[in-house]
Amino acid sequence: MDSADVIVVGAGLAGLRCATHLAGAGRDVVVLEAEDAVGGRQRTDEVDGFLLDRGFQVLNPAYPAVRRFVDIDALDLRSFPVGVRVRREDGVALLGHPLRHPASIVPTLHSGLVRPADAVALARWAAPALLRPKAVKRGSDRMLREAWDAVGLRGPLRHKVLEPFLAGVLADDTGATSDAFVRLLVRMFALGRPGVPARGIGALPAQLAAGAEAAGARIRLGARVTAVTTRGRTVEVAVDGGDTLRAGAAVVAVGPEAVASLVDVPTPETRGLQTWWFDADGAAPASALLSVDGRRRGPVVNTVVMSRTAPSYAPQGHHLVEATCLLPAGSPATPTEPQVRAHLTEIWGADAAGWRLLRRDDIPHALPAQRPPLRLRHPARVADRVYVAGDHRDTASIQGALVSGDRVGRTVLEDLIHRR
């Protein structure tokens, strides 16, 4: 029976960060990953020369944990324009970040989407997160739609821009997400410029895995864990088709849909997304802005020409277009390809009927739901010598996954020291 100081189950962002911290402190760490590559939900596949992430994902370099634990320069981050393109009844409006894109100020003001009363209401809503983020974390919370109603944000800026934009970010178009969570998220959008690594989002966990191995952690792929059991002073970890491993502690860092099968915790509520990837050949729309439908007439909640920002995502002479739809839990009615193509044609004003479908990603557990009141952390230890890490234990973000992994790693290390 193989043994280690700590076994980490799952090689997603949280598991890799946890393993790096423990191995860097001199502990013998084994990471067991069920899939054939590290990353969890952050995966990238190469298909016919295109880089296809597992769903539309972006990396915000403003996240504190990203600045601390990730070599952003090595990822060669390609940043999206900080703005949004909105399909309207009478055409298209372009709204940009006034500080990052000063030339967008006049078009934004003339778009008819930003009325003075709405701008004041939005500033009133966002200001606490920008100026006093700790107060937002510690204060009272409610649903986003209730918070917007309370500050008087009711016009086209809300219904035609913010709601459709955030639907794709939160995987929620009901406004039931935690107001505090969204305000903190918008703070990060204001401070940072999200983008994608030149080689896809999978480059992020690949970098973390390299760091974990350099620190001394051993990563085993294709090792699906079926049980985690405490026996006296050890934890036994059973691997499907393999030997049972023993350790002084085990960290379960699997996705929210799988965590309850290994440890005694409630199954976290999740939200689903569906992402379509198209080869637009050489006739893709010229805009690099993320586009939404302010009329809200179809299944697509956002769409962007990835290769306008990151040319490496498509082979020369081609362009990669993504389209994201909501995937409601338990709903048998999912968007069809004709519906998605028709909606893309309307949003972009370009015929999407001839675009080649590369892949469709149905991700029923894309994000942990963040209902109010916001709970920034759960206990690291869930049983004797057993711990849980993941963004479902912190916040539904890359930031949350990294913070959770690091916090759990520190807790495990302290416990191991105290047991001497």
Secondary structure, 3 states (H helix, E strand, C coil): CCEEEEEEECCCHHHHHHHHHHHHCCCCEEEEECCCCCCCCCCEEEECCEEEECCCCCECCCCHHHHHHCCHHHHCEEECCCEEEEEECCEEEEEECCCCCHHHHHHHHCCCCCCHHHHHHHHHHHHHHHHCHHHHHHCCCCEHHHHHHHHCCCCHHHHHHHHHHHHHHHCCCCCCCEHHHHHHHHHHHHHCCCEEECCCCCHHHHHHHHHHHHHCCEEEECCCEEEEEEECCEEEEEECCCCCEEEEEEEECCCCCCHHHCCCCCCCCEEEEEEEEEECCCCCCCCCCEEEECCCCCCEEEEEEHHHHCHHHCCCCCCEEEEEEEECCCCCCCCCHHHHHHHHHHHHCCCCCCCEEEEEEEEEEEEECCCCCCCCCCCCEEECCEEECCHHHCCCCHHHHHHHHHHHHHHHHHHHHHCC
